[in-house]
Amino acid sequence: MSAGSHAPLNEAADDIDEGVGESVEARLEKLRDARIVVTGGGGLVGSRLTALLCKVGAQVTVLDRMDAYPEDGHAIFGVEKTGATLVVGDVCDREAVAVLLRDADYVVHAAAYADVAACTRDPDIAFRANVQGTQVILEEIAGTGVRRLVLVSSASVYGDGPTGSPGPHMFHEDQALFPLSVYANGKLWAEHQTRLMLGAAGGAEYAIVRYFSVYGDPQIPKPGSHSWMVPWLSLQAKLGRPMRLNGGGVQVRDMVHVQDVAEATALALVEEGMAGQTVNVGTGRPTAVRKVADLLMPYFPDAERIVTPRPEGDPLGGYASTERARELLRWQARIDVEEGVDRYVRWLEKTPEAVPRWLAEDGA
Ligand SMILES: NC(=O)c1ccc[n+]([C@@H]2O[C@H](COP(=O)([O-])OP(=O)(O)OC[C@H]3O[C@@H](n4cnc5c(N)ncnc54)[C@H](O)[C@@H]3O)[C@@H](O)[C@H]2O)c1
């Protein structure tokens, strides 16, 4: 299937809105005054989600270590400006978690050591944040009045699909899972453990969302990372360096905009059909990494491209089956990669402070 064979994303999403009869914000009206804890709410996705939840009148408390980015990169995301209460702390801190969950109606668990390469380099940190931290959240939800937990998982659980053959593969929620990295393995564990521990009658419900490749302003890269191609390639080009295409950029990603991801995650809190379900959050369109470089070329016409080796644990990838998201979440992405890249470059132009010093100085 090629990207060209689909209707534009915004038209398809408008069809869903018409079918549903309400805008996303109107559907989130149920969350007005609800007390929601967002772990990892100081990060890229969490801050956008927190802003949305605050906008619809929820009382949001963020629990985040606020140290995932050097040089106070978190400031770029601006969670402090959303109106949420920010608690700087660790999801492994059982007492802090217990205090926060005691008064919560909903929880989104988005905190994670959220970088494939970093998890491979430091599996102990990955284990603590992604496995132990999830266990603390799940244990501390028991016996509270929390109605639903949304667990943030990742399409990395699919690996390269069952055959390991070059894609692009469409990934369905019920197919066999083949995590290829420490990061993906931790996510898979968190999914299984959530299913084991929650969802019994009378207890908190759960819903699991598997994000595909999230991008969009204000995303900035992390040192030593090979994920997040839109900021990496844009910043390399902006700094006059070659755009580095790992493995030639043949890998396929389903590029889903952070605003769409925030909306999908918020809807997973309220959609009745999501109880006990696992749903892909992607556009349903395959984009090769080198296509991202193509899309950036008009903005950076002098940029060179070079081919670098494909890193360990970097899947060939695939794209989302979106049927279940349409059916259960009643959601479809609106922002296509052309629009999302355009928005990103324009934001970068207006936001010189988005260029991290470590990148400008070290060329890492
Ligand atoms: N960005 C993507 O492409 C993508 C794709 C699939 C899944 N995800 C998942 O989405 C979620 C959000 O990721 P993101 O892209 O916003 O990354 P991010 O690094 O910007 O956000 C993660 C946040 O979690 C916080 N955190 C990490 N360990 C913590 C701990 N032990 N205690 C408290 N806070 C902690 C970090 O400080 C950070 O603010 C993560 O669970 C990630 O695994 C992201």
The ligand as a Gaussian input file, in Angstrom:
#p B3LYP/6-31G(d) Opt

LIG

0 1
 N        8.321000       9.988000      21.058000
 C        7.987000       8.857000      20.454000
 O        8.199000       8.691000      19.252000
 C        7.331000       7.748000      21.240000
 C        6.921000       6.611000      20.534000
 C        6.335000       5.568000      21.238000
 C        6.115000       5.694000      22.598000
 N        6.536000       6.799000      23.267000
 C        6.298000       6.869000      24.708000
 O        5.603000       8.066000      24.986000
 C        5.888000       8.498000      26.321000
 C        6.307000       9.947000      26.286000
 O        7.544000      10.029000      25.560000
 P        8.093000      11.382000      24.981000
 O        8.327000      11.172000      23.542000
 O        7.252000      12.524000      25.410000
 O        9.522000      11.413000      25.689000
 P       10.105000      12.421000      26.773000
 O       11.438000      11.906000      27.174000
 O       10.002000      13.801000      26.236000
 O        9.091000      12.268000      27.976000
 C        9.219000      11.272000      28.977000
 C        9.160000      11.975000      30.315000
 O        9.249000      10.996000      31.356000
 C       10.054000      11.539000      32.379000
 N       10.636000      10.441000      33.167000
 C       11.552000       9.526000      32.747000
 N       11.831000       8.662000      33.739000
 C       11.076000       9.057000      34.798000
 C       10.915000       8.559000      36.107000
 N       11.609000       7.498000      36.532000
 N       10.069000       9.188000      36.941000
 C        9.374000      10.290000      36.539000
 N        9.489000      10.798000      35.286000
 C       10.316000      10.179000      34.430000
 C       11.121000      12.347000      31.662000
 O       11.696000      13.327000      32.507000
 C       10.327000      12.937000      30.509000
 O        9.816000      14.223000      30.824000
 C        6.960000       7.537000      26.835000
 O        6.340000       6.523000      27.597000
 C        7.538000       6.950000      25.578000
 O        8.123000       5.696000      25.803000
 C        7.128000       7.848000      22.614000

